[in-house]
Amino acid sequence: LIADYKGRRPATIAALACMSVFGACMYITNQYWVFLLFRGLCGFATCGTFTTALVLTLEYCDSSMRPICKASYAICWSSSLLFCAAVGYALREKAFGFLAVIQIPSFVALLLLSILLPESPRFYL
């Protein structure tokens, strides 16, 4: 609903910012319940990022190419989740503070998207 009223660009950037901040806090905390809280909030923001970015991607595609674009987007998204799980498994013996370094790409993506991401053409109608 936020994306329908405020635009897809602000909703995507806000969801990515929440995902980045909660993800970094999740690795810094040393209490289990606080970790679960941040993990839940990060997962909630991840759903918002996935949905708004998918809609933005599909709005720029021709209607005949939307199934292919949607499948490609889902494959890339799933591959990134598998990569994150593999990195987390490889670094399981490291300190949790070191795992916060994993969040650097999401902060870089947040910076780049806040500069380069255009607003949805349908929002201007």
LINVEN-V45858 format. One record per run of one state. SS is the DSSP state (H for helix, E for strand, - for the rest). FROM is the first residue (numbers start at 0). LEN is the number of residues. If there is no record, write none. Layout:
ss=SS from=FROM len=LEN
ss=SS from=FROM len=LEN
This chain:
ss=- from=0 len=1
ss=H from=1 len=5
ss=- from=6 len=1
ss=H from=7 len=21
ss=- from=28 len=3
ss=H from=31 len=28
ss=- from=59 len=6
ss=H from=65 len=25
ss=- from=90 len=5
ss=H from=95 len=21
ss=- from=116 len=4
ss=H from=120 len=4
ss=- from=124 len=1
